[in-house]
Amino acid sequence: MNIYSKSKDWRERILSNFAATPFTIQIGEETFQCGSVEGLWQGLKCKDEMRLHVFGLSGMKAKMAGKGKKPGSISIGGLQFRYGSEVHESIIREGIRQKVLQNVKVTDALRGSKGKITHHVPGSSKPVFKMENLLMSVRAELFGH
């Protein structure tokens, strides 16, 4: 299964970071509404009201809102951590987990997936974390495979 927002397979599209799959996530002492995992990812790069706006986005709008931003550190919910750190990765993983738990179609798609998950997309984007590994980790935790 190749997770890609433009896939012909609905399951691959809905598991993509870009998919409009709203969820709520607790980060430190605060709770946030996100429109997608991409919105969470890119919103963490922003500050204050802009962060809240970007959290609500999905698809290319979310990606473009954070394009070119690579903060050295992130401060949110009483936490402070480095961009690309284990804490940062754990927040993205928790976003994926909440997306799965709070969206029935996402739950069905991930539960029904088998074997290795890949994330090959056109272009030269090199995410700081391997989304496929995070998805497989959440799948193993929630569904045992």
Secondary structure, 3 states (H helix, E strand, C coil): CECCCCCCCHHHHHCCCCCCCCEEEEECCEEEEECCHHHHHHHCCCCHHHHHHHHCCCHHHHHHHHCCCCCCEEEECCEEEECCCHHHHHHHHHHHHHHHHHCHHHHHHHHHCCCCCECCCCCCCCCCCCHHHHHHHHHHHHHCC
